[in-house]
Structure formats: structure tokens, C-alpha cells
Amino acid sequence: AWSVDTTTGHPLLAFAGFRGVIRVVNTVTKQCAKHYHGHGDAVNELKFHPTKLNILLSASKDHSLRMWNVKTDTLIGIFGGVEGHRDEVLSCDFDITGSKIVSCGMDHSLKIWRLDQMIIKLAFEASDKYDSATCKKPFPTIHVHYPYFTTRDIHRNYVDCVKWYGDFLLSKSCENHLVCWKPGFIESDIDSLKVLEKTNVTILSRLQYQHCEIWYMRFAMDMKQRFLALGNQYGKVFLWDLDKIDTSKAKCISLVNMRCVSPIRQTAFSREGNILICVCDDATIWRWDYQS
């Protein structure tokens, strides 16, 4: 995950893996600026907050999500527990306003967590002011046990990738289709779901593709959320133009190179959306350029 050091303006790259240690590298000085221990198992995904550039979210095999302030080195909150995930958390994402996060995992569930609650807002503020050199006590990490919304009605297997698409959500499993859905009913306001609406989901469309039956295959969207890309287990990339999708007949174009034959685990767009990067199991990286 990428962000910016708010003091120096230097780009920051956060990464983690099997050991559960999160490292933050300053790409200008080429030094590991921070490292964080806390998760009890592997970290599967990292995301920076869209507006609070110091806030980092991590999803882990230990069934929890954790939120960190990389400027003051504080663990702001742990999301999980009583009604949290019951298995490995595979993916997470902030909505565009940064007021909600969504998570998914091996328990087949998708959960939405609200960040606009007063207790979390106060924790954000406190983390910005915290100074370990002058404070005698450790930072009071909050524990969020109850998600705002949860469902297991979208997929019948591991949910390995989820992203916000406005007030809608896009998620996938190993079922050869992406699902576009909304919590509650089609007319529901996602920020004020009633009790009955919290037990319902509305599926808006399914984007079909082929040969993607193995799990941990990630799709990506560009910053403007116009293009969506996903690779399959034979090296083919499926690309959708979301501006032109007819939900009743959703079609995509395929990007193929005869030398790319390994599973594509990860895709990523450049900031402008004109370059697509694909990472394969055979340690190759493929670049596709968009020409209008």
C-alpha cells in the first residue's frame, strides 16, 4: 500500500506477509522507516486511508483487522471478536470518504465497519496527539467487536477480494463471477440501514469470466473507478469498462500474451488508469498500456 509522509512529502510503501510484521519503507531514503508487530499471524492486505494519509489498515489470518497511525506509531483499533470474522481475513477496503471499511474472508462473510462513530473519531484524534516519549502509559487501543453490517448470502466459498464502488460493493470468490451488490434494499440508504434492511442484500449484477476457480486472485480498479481488471489461472486478463457496462449483458475484453500462462494473482492500475500491471505465480510482471 502506498501513502505519503505528511512531514517530508516522501512516498511511503507499506508491506507485510507471512510473519505478520508490517514494514513501512521511505522510497526516497530507501530505508525502513517503521515496523509494527501486533498481528498473531500472516497479513493478507494493507490499505491506507483515502484522506487521513497516516492511517493504515491491515487484514490478517488471525481473524482481525487492525488500524495503525504510522506517524505516531500507535495501534488505534482492533476490529474483530464477538461478531467479527471467524476465520482468516483476506481483503479489506476503505470507501471513498474513509467513513466505512469493508472486509471479507475465509468464513464466507462480508462485513462493513463504521468509522464515523464518536469513539473511533476520538481515537483518531488521540492517536495524532500521542507522543510515546512524554506519555507514561501505552496508547489506549479501542476494540470494535460489532460490525455495522454483515452477510454470508453473496458467496458460497472463500471471499478473497472486495472493493467499494460508490455505495455499492464488488466482491469475488472462486465461482467465476464478480458480484456487484448493495446492503439492504435497492432504495436503502447505506448510512442509515434499519434492522430489517441489515438482514437483506440486493444483488445488482454479476460479471462473468472463466478459469478462475482457485482462490487469492485479486481484481483492481483505477482511481476513477472506470476500469476493472482481473487475471485468471492461465494468464489471461479480463478488463471491464465500467462506464459502458450493460448490467443485463455485461461484457469484457481479454488481454492475452502467448508467453503469459501462469496464474495472475494481482493486478494494479497506475494513478491515471492508463497502465495496468499484472503479477504472476512464475515471478513475472506484465505491463499493459491503454491507448485511446
N, C-alpha and C positions, 0 to 999 in steps of 0.2 A: 504494500500500500504506500502511496506517495502523499507527502504533505510539504509544508514549508516551515522552516524555523522562523517564528514571528519576530525574533530579535535580529538575526543576521540576514534573513531573506534567502538562506541557503536551502536547496531542496533536501528533503529527508526521505529515506527509504526504510520502511519497516518490514521485517520478515521474521518468520518463525517456522518451526517444523516439529519433528518427531519428539524432541526433548522438552518441548513446551516452553522454551526460553524465547522471549521476544527481544529482538535486537533492532535498534534504530541507527542507521548509518547516515552521516552527513556526506553527501556525494561530492561536495566541493573539497572538503579537507580529507576525504577518503578515510575517515576514522569512525569507529563505532562509538557514537555519542552516548547511547543509552542501552541498557539491557534490563529486562524485567522478568522476575521469577514470580510465579503465583499459580499458574495452571498446574494441575496434577498429572497432565498427560499431553499428548500432541496438540498443537494448534493447527486448525484447518483453514482458517481465513482471518484476515485482518482488514479493517476498513477505518479510514479517517472520517471524522465528522465533516459534512459539507460546508459549514460556516465557522465552527469552532476548530481551528486548524491544529490545536494542541490535543484534541480528544481522539483517542484511538480505541476502537472496539475489536475484541478478539473472540473467536468462537473455537471451542475446544472439544476434544474427545472426552474430557472429564465431565461432560453433560452441562457445562455452564458457558455463559458469556461474561466477559469482564471488560470494564471501561476504565481507561487509563488517561491521566493527564501527563503528556510527555515533557511538558515544560517544567512542572514542579515534581515530577516522579511520584505521583500519587495514584493509588488504586481507588477510583471514585466509587465504583459499584460492582456488585456481582449479581447477575441475572440468572436465577435458577433456584432449585429447591423444591418447595411443596408442590407447586403446579408447573415447574419448569420441565425441561426436556428429560426424558427417561433413558436416553442413550446419547451417543456421540452427536454433537452439534457440528454440522457440515458446512453451513453457509449462513451469512448474515448480511444485512444491508440497511443503510440509513435512507429514509425518504428525503426528498429534495430540500425540505425545510429543516431537516435534522430534529424534528419533534417526535419521530417514531422510528423504531427499528423492527425489522422482521428477521426471524431466524427459522432454520429448518434442520432436520437431522435424520438419524437412523431410526428414530421412533415413529417415522412416517408423518410427523406432525409439523405444522407451521404455526408460529406464534408471533404476535405483534405485541411489542412492549412500548409503553408511552414514556417519553422523556420530558413532557411538559407538566408533570406532577410537581407540586411545590417542593417535596422532599428531594427530588432529583435536581431541580433548579438550584436549590440551596447548596447541594453537594457540588455542583459545577462551580458556583461562586466561591465556595470554601476551598476547593482544590486550586483555584487560580491564586489565592492569597496564602496558601500554605507554604511555610518555609521550614524544612526539616532541621536547619541549623539553629533556629531560635525556638521551635516548638519542642517541648519535652515529651509530648505524647504523640503516638503514631496517628496518621490521618484516620478519621472515623469513617471507614468504608461502609456504605449502605448495602443492604441485602434486599433485592427485589424478588419475592417468591411467586408473585402472581402476575401473569401476562394480562394485557388488556383484552386479547382475543386469541383463541386457539382453535385449530381444526385438524382433523385427520381424514377429512372427506374428499380431499383433492387427489391424493395419490395412494396407491396400494403397496408402495415399496419405499426404499430409502429416498428421501428428498435431498438431492445433493447440490442444488443451486436455486437461489431465489433472489429476485430483484424487484424494487419498486418501479412502477410505470405510471407516474402520476399518482392518482388514488387507487389504481389497480395494482395487481401483483402478477409477476411472471415466475413460474416455478417449473422444475422438471425433475423427473425420476428416471428410471431405466425402462421407460414404457414407449419410447419412440414418439413422444409428443411433448411440446411445451404447452402449459396451460396458462391462459390469461383469466384471472378471476378477481372477484371483489368480496370482501367480508360483508355479511348481511345480504340485503336485497338490492336490486339494481338502483332503487331510488334512495337507499340508505346513505346517511351522512357518516362517513367513516370515523369522524372525530367525536360522534355522539351516538354510538350504537346502543340500542335498547337491549333489554335482557333477551327477548325473543330473537332479535337480529344477531346476537352473538352466538347463536346455535345454528346459523344458516350461512351458506356461501352461494354466490352466484357465479357460475362458470360462463364466461363471455365468449371464448373461442379456444380452439386447440390448433397449434401449429405443428403439422406433421413432418417427420423426417424418417430416415432409415438407418439401420445398423448402428444403433447407439444403446445397446442393451446392457453395457457394463456401466457401473456407477463411477462417480467422481469425474464427470465430464462437464466442464463449466462453459456456460454461454456468457456473452458480453454485449453491452450496448454502448454506443458512443455517448458523449456528454449531452448532446441534444436529443438523445433517445429517438433517433430516426432509424438507425440500422441496428440489427441484432444478428450476431454470428454465433454458430455452434459447430464444432467439429464432431466427426463420428469415429468409430473404431478402425476404419480403413483409410483414414487420411483425407476424407472429403469434408469440405466446409459448406455449411448451409447458411445462406445470407438472406435475411428478410429486410425489405424496405418497409418500415412500419407506417410510413406516411401513405403508402399505396395499398395497404392490405385490405382486401375484401374479406371480412371475417367468415363469410359463408364459403369462400373459395380461396383460402389463404395459400399463396404460392411463394416459392423461394427460388433463388438461383443457386447453383452449385459451383464451387471453386475447386478445381481438380488439377493436380500435377502428378504425372505418372511416377515420380520418384518419392512422392509423399504417400506412404502406405501404412504408417503406424498410427495408433490412436492419438487423436488430438485432445489433450487434457485441458488446455487453457487457451482462451482467445482474449485479445485485448485490442482496443482501438486507440489511436492517437487522440490528442485533445481536440483536433479539428475534425476527426472522424474520417479522414481520407487515407489512413494507413491501418491495416489490420495485421496483427501479429498472432501467429499460431504456434503453440509449443507441443511437441510430440513426445511419445514414450521413448523413441530412439535417440533422444537428446538433440534433435534437430529443431531449428526455429525457422518458420516460413513467414515471409512478408508479402502481403498483397496490397497494391496501391489502387485507390479509386480514381478513375478518370471520368469526369462528367462530359 
